[in-house]
Amino acid sequence: MEYTQWIPTPDTIPAPWWLFDVLGGLTFLLHILLVNIVFGAGIVLLFSRITGSGPFSEGTFSSGLKKGLPTVLALAITLGIAPLLFIQVVYGHFFYTSSIVIGQWWMIIIPFLMLGYAALYLHQTQGHKRTTLAVLALVFSLLMFLYLMVMWVGNVLLHMQPALWAGYFANASGTLLPFFSADYIPRFLHFLTATIAVGGLALAVIWWFRDKNNTEARARKVKTGMRIFAFATIVQILAGFWWLIALPREIMLDFMGQSMPHTIVLAIGVVLGLAVLVLSLLGKLWLTVWHLAGTLVVMVTMRWLLKQSYMAEIFDPGTLEVVPQYDVLALFLVIFVVGLGTVYWMLKMINRAGEGRAA
């Protein structure tokens, strides 16, 4: 059977497709940044609890990080709804189908997310009372979030490659595992190491704003966070090159000169990635932060270009029928901007309250 026959007929869309792709990329960037902070900082925090000495001692992490992770996770979950909706507007006939193919694995991400969230709160409340329980709660929470990453990366790859849906006809129970794409492992490793890198940098930023009366201790903590970021970035760069050569040949060639937009974006990403690495090794905190922000924008753009290459022969979003509903879209954008402003205000209030307690 020709696999294109499995692709459902797409629905109409309420505005031009590129608008939803731009909004999806923007909201995904905000979401994934917060996810990286939670998971990456959680891994570093777990290491600090296990070692309990030196720059990773419990005292180093007792202020801000442990109490802040559940809050950041709540924001990450909230911001994760928007990109999930946007991908379903334009690519829903692919994404819904791939979700059915791995249906049973995909459906349990909700209870796993809730359990991980609860365990993170348990870690926060029991941190000073029961060390063993706190460590177990943190390990459990990270394992739940790791499962979500595994399934998300698998579903993203699966929805771009309808030919892989053939496995559903031999296993219609929805338990097909999404690990059969050649570039799955390097893509996942690239994603995982990015979380550790961003988590380390987030810790460096937190420490930079704290311990202002003890400049020596603050500098030591910031340096530790920058080291975590640098070493994780080295592994991430290596995983990125592995990911590139693991891509299907035609798609890899797009990034190696066959397509000028793909090649230019990849070149910019490599330059920025190396610049971020050098700046972090030199201990330039804010230059690293700003260069990382640019790198993340390039990475999201590259992710979009990669999707277009995967789907070039099976789907052109420009062919979707537009049935305008600009009033609804305008209302959404207004609420979205107001929501972001509210979140920013809440974070300022939380930080101000934390500074008041510290004083």
PyMOL commands that set and color helices and strands:
alter all, ss='L'
color gray80, all
select helices_A, chain A and resi 3-6+17-51+54-56+58-61+65-101+103-107+109-126+131-159+162-169+184-209+215-246+249-258+260-281+285-310+317-319+326-358
alter helices_A, ss='H'
color red, helices_A
deselect
rebuild
show_as cartoon
